[in-house]
Structure formats: structure tokens, C-alpha cells
Amino acid sequence: MSKSATSPWDATEINLNRTNLSVQVAEKIEKIILENNLLPGNRIPAERDLATRFGVNRSTLREAIRLLVQRGVLEMRPGSGTYVKNVKHDVIVDAIQRYYLHNQGTARDLLILRKVLEPAIAAMAAENGSPEFMAQLSECHERVQNYFRSGDVDNYIEADLDFHELIARNTGNQLMGAMMLSLHQVLFVWLNTNINRRAITLPGTRDTHSPIYEAIVARDPERAKDAMEEHLNAGFTALENELFETKAKDMGTLVAELSAAH
């Protein structure tokens, strides 16, 4: 790729200080990608060319590229070059999971975050969901009910996550969907602890998905919001005596065990 005055990679506007160079170069590259609407599959200039344009050595440039590969922004194709990558939700998943585990997040943290996000998500899905979504939600709700009634905890946990993710993906807001999808693995590990599995099957535990489902298919945002709040409050009540002191380091062990199992 030849250098030209109109190239988005022209370094005349790029100012770098001499500390944390690789991080700065990574940020500049990502900024160029975003500002110039470069698409997944677009190839970026070769290492030698970029190093010259940024005024850094090739080892610094390689480190910057490596950072962007880790973030899911770029991908390297041996023998072909480095390309812009379609950023998927698993990048957010990994980032949130690492933050949660390394900062010893608790079940209280997770439940409070859900209480902030999910009532609004349910209301938006009631307002914006397509007919296809409503049909999918009906099928998912039926699975939740069947597994709850039969006491099949493993499949109930999966169906519960599917139910909430399906709602989040159909708000009409991509960030809402990405946020909930990013919590999937943390929620999966959390729900699979012995404490939570016991809480799900405690005598007197009731499933509270039906009011959410009914409000959403009725396209009643306020009722959907209230039903989701009640659903999450029920989760708080069922688990509060045993769960709030669960630490992320314990979940770290579970994540490793689950990864090995799969």
C-alpha cells in the first residue's frame, strides 16, 4: 500500500510521547479504524510500513498489533497480513469475566447489576420485539416452565439464561444485548454453584418467568418492567442468606473446572 496524503494511515497528525508506546500505537490504530469506518476483512498496511508511518520500531508495532488481536479488533492471517476483525460479544465476555474474577466480585454485585439493567431491557423488548421474537420467547418460556416443573436443574439453568438473553437481544439496542450476553458465562458459573443449585430447588421456590413473558407478548412495557423487578427480587430473597459472601476466587476455580469439562 503506497503512502499518500489522503491515506488514513498518514502519520502527519499522529503525536506520540515516548512512554507506553505500544499501547498508544494500538489506540491510534483503533481510532483510525473507527474514524475511517474500516470494515471487517479490510487489510491494514504491512508492519514495516506502519512502523515507518508511526515513527516506531517494528517490535513496538508488533506489540501494538498483538494488543489489538487480544482485544478482538484485528486478526493475523499467516502469509496474508493483518485484517480488521468483526468484534463479537465474546470480547466483552472475556473482559467482564476477567474483571469480575480478579476483583473478587460477589453475587450481590451480580444481582444488583441485573436489577439495574434487566427491568429496562424487558420494557424495551415489549415495545420493540418483532413477531418472530415473540414466537421464540414463547418456545423458550415453555422450556423454562417444563424444566422447572420437572426439577431438571441443569436444563432449567440453561433455559433461564436463554430466556434472559433472548429478551436482551431483542430490545432494539445492540449495547443492551451485548451487555447481557457478556454476563452469560459469569451467570452460568454462578448459577452452577452448589449454593445456587440448592436455592433453585428450595421448597416453596416459585418460577417467576411467566409474568415477564405475558407482559412482553402483551406489549406492555410497564408491566414487563415490574414483572422483571419482581423476578429478580425473588432471586434476591431465595439466595440472600447463603449467597452474598460468595467470592470470585471460588468462581475462578469453577471456571477452570467448567473449561476443562468442555
C-alpha positions in Angstrom: 0.0 0.0 0.0 1.7 3.3 -1.1 1.8 6.3 1.2 -0.4 9.2 0.1 -1.7 12.4 1.6 -5.2 11.0 1.8 -4.4 7.7 3.4 -6.0 7.3 6.9 -2.6 5.8 7.9 -0.7 9.0 7.2 1.3 9.8 10.4 1.4 13.6 10.0 -1.3 14.0 12.6 -0.1 11.3 14.9 1.7 12.6 18.0 3.2 10.0 20.4 5.1 10.5 23.6 7.8 8.0 24.4 6.1 6.1 27.3 3.8 3.1 26.8 4.4 3.4 23.1 2.8 0.1 22.1 -0.4 1.0 23.9 -0.5 4.4 22.3 0.1 2.9 18.8 -2.7 0.4 19.4 -5.1 3.2 20.4 -4.1 5.2 17.4 -4.7 2.2 15.0 -8.1 1.5 16.6 -9.0 5.2 16.3 -8.1 5.2 12.6 -10.2 2.0 12.0 -13.2 3.6 13.7 -12.9 7.1 12.2 -12.5 5.8 8.7 -15.2 3.1 9.0 -12.8 0.3 8.0 -14.8 -2.9 7.8 -14.1 -6.5 8.9 -11.9 -8.0 6.3 -10.1 -4.8 5.4 -6.4 -5.3 5.5 -4.2 -2.8 7.3 -0.8 -1.8 6.0 2.2 -4.1 6.5 4.3 -3.9 9.7 7.3 -2.2 8.1 5.0 0.5 6.5 3.1 1.1 9.7 6.2 1.3 11.8 7.6 4.0 9.5 4.3 5.9 9.5 4.1 5.9 13.3 7.8 6.5 13.8 8.4 3.5 16.0 10.4 0.4 15.7 8.9 -2.9 14.4 8.9 -4.6 17.9 6.8 -1.8 19.3 4.5 -2.0 16.3 4.2 -5.8 16.7 3.3 -5.4 20.4 0.6 -2.9 19.4 -0.8 -5.3 16.9 -0.7 -8.1 19.5 -2.8 -5.9 21.9 -5.4 -5.3 19.2 -5.5 -9.0 18.4 -6.1 -9.8 22.1 -8.9 -7.2 22.1 -10.5 -8.8 19.1 -10.1 -5.8 16.9 -7.6 -7.3 14.5 -6.7 -10.8 13.3 -3.5 -12.1 11.8 -3.6 -14.4 8.8 -0.2 -16.1 8.2 1.2 -15.4 4.8 -1.5 -12.8 4.1 -1.4 -9.9 6.5 -3.4 -8.3 9.4 -7.1 -7.6 9.0 -9.8 -5.7 10.7 -11.9 -8.2 12.6 -15.6 -8.2 13.4 -15.7 -7.5 17.2 -18.0 -10.1 18.7 -19.6 -10.2 22.1 -17.1 -12.8 23.4 -14.5 -10.0 23.6 -16.8 -8.3 26.1 -17.4 -11.6 27.8 -13.7 -12.2 28.4 -13.2 -8.6 29.7 -16.1 -8.6 32.1 -15.3 -12.1 33.4 -11.6 -11.3 34.0 -12.6 -8.0 35.8 -15.2 -9.8 37.9 -12.9 -12.7 38.9 -9.8 -10.6 39.6 -11.7 -8.1 41.6 -13.4 -10.7 43.7 -16.9 -9.8 42.6 -19.7 -11.1 44.7 -23.1 -12.5 44.0 -24.6 -9.2 45.4 -22.7 -7.3 42.7 -24.1 -9.5 40.0 -27.7 -9.4 41.3 -27.6 -5.6 41.7 -26.3 -5.1 38.2 -29.1 -7.3 36.9 -31.7 -5.3 38.8 -30.4 -2.1 37.3 -30.3 -3.4 33.7 -32.9 -6.1 33.2 -36.2 -4.3 34.0 -35.4 -1.7 31.4 -34.4 -4.5 29.0 -37.7 -6.2 29.5 -39.6 -3.0 28.9 -37.7 -2.3 25.7 -38.3 -5.8 24.4 -42.0 -5.4 25.0 -42.0 -2.2 23.0 -39.6 -3.2 20.2 -39.8 -7.0 19.8 -40.6 -8.5 16.4 -43.3 -11.1 15.9 -40.5 -13.6 15.3 -39.1 -12.8 18.7 -42.4 -13.2 20.4 -42.7 -16.7 18.9 -39.1 -17.6 20.0 -39.9 -16.2 23.5 -43.0 -18.4 23.7 -40.9 -21.5 22.9 -38.2 -20.5 25.4 -40.7 -19.8 28.1 -42.3 -23.2 27.6 -38.9 -24.9 28.1 -38.3 -22.9 31.3 -41.6 -24.0 32.7 -41.2 -27.7 31.8 -37.7 -27.9 33.3 -38.8 -26.1 36.4 -41.8 -28.3 37.0 -39.7 -31.5 36.4 -36.9 -30.3 38.7 -34.3 -30.6 36.0 -31.9 -28.0 37.4 -29.2 -28.3 34.7 -31.6 -27.7 31.8 -33.5 -25.1 33.8 -30.4 -23.1 34.3 -29.7 -23.2 30.5 -33.3 -22.3 29.6 -33.3 -19.4 32.2 -30.2 -17.9 30.6 -31.6 -18.4 27.1 -34.8 -16.6 28.2 -33.0 -13.6 29.5 -30.5 -13.4 26.6 -33.3 -13.7 24.1 -35.1 -10.7 25.7 -31.8 -8.7 25.7 -31.1 -9.4 22.1 -34.5 -8.0 21.1 -34.5 -4.6 22.7 -33.6 -2.8 19.5 -30.4 -1.7 21.3 -27.3 -3.6 20.4 -25.4 -2.5 23.5 -28.1 -3.9 25.8 -27.8 -7.2 24.1 -24.0 -7.2 24.2 -24.1 -6.4 27.9 -26.3 -9.3 28.8 -24.5 -11.7 26.5 -21.3 -10.7 28.2 -22.7 -11.8 31.5 -23.7 -15.3 30.3 -20.5 -17.1 31.4 -20.4 -15.4 34.8 -24.1 -16.1 35.3 -23.6 -19.7 34.2 -20.8 -20.3 36.7 -22.7 -18.5 39.4 -25.9 -20.5 38.9 -24.0 -23.8 38.9 -22.5 -23.4 42.4 -23.9 -25.8 44.9 -25.5 -22.9 46.9 -27.4 -21.6 43.9 -28.5 -25.0 42.7 -29.9 -25.7 46.2 -31.7 -22.3 46.2 -33.3 -23.0 42.8 -34.8 -26.2 44.2 -35.7 -25.0 47.7 -39.2 -25.9 48.9 -41.5 -23.0 48.2 -39.4 -21.6 45.4 -41.6 -20.5 42.6 -40.8 -19.7 39.0 -41.5 -16.1 38.1 -40.8 -16.1 34.4 -44.5 -16.3 33.3 -45.5 -12.7 34.3 -42.5 -11.4 32.3 -43.4 -13.5 29.3 -47.1 -12.5 29.5 -46.3 -8.7 29.8 -43.8 -8.8 26.9 -46.2 -10.6 24.5 -48.9 -8.2 25.5 -46.5 -5.4 24.5 -46.9 -3.8 27.9 -43.6 -2.1 28.8 -44.5 -1.0 32.3 -45.9 -4.4 33.3 -42.8 -6.1 31.8 -40.5 -3.8 33.8 -42.4 -4.6 37.0 -42.5 -8.3 36.3 -38.8 -8.4 35.8 -38.2 -6.5 39.0 -40.3 -9.0 40.9 -38.5 -11.9 39.3 -35.1 -10.5 40.3 -36.3 -9.6 43.8 -37.5 -13.2 44.2 -34.0 -14.3 43.3 -32.6 -12.0 46.0 -35.0 -13.4 48.6 -34.2 -17.0 47.8 -30.5 -16.6 47.9 -29.7 -13.8 50.3 -29.0 -15.9 53.4 -26.4 -18.1 51.7 -25.1 -16.3 48.7 -23.9 -12.8 49.3 -20.5 -13.8 50.6 -19.6 -15.9 47.5 -16.2 -14.6 46.3 -14.9 -14.5 42.7 -11.8 -16.6 43.6 -14.2 -19.5 44.3 -15.8 -18.9 40.9 -12.3 -18.8 39.3 -11.9 -22.5 40.3 -15.3 -23.3 38.9 -14.5 -21.5 35.6 -11.3 -23.6 35.3 -13.3 -26.8 36.0 -16.0 -26.0 33.5 -13.5 -25.1 30.8 -11.7 -28.4 31.4 -15.0 -30.2 31.2 -15.9 -28.7 27.8 
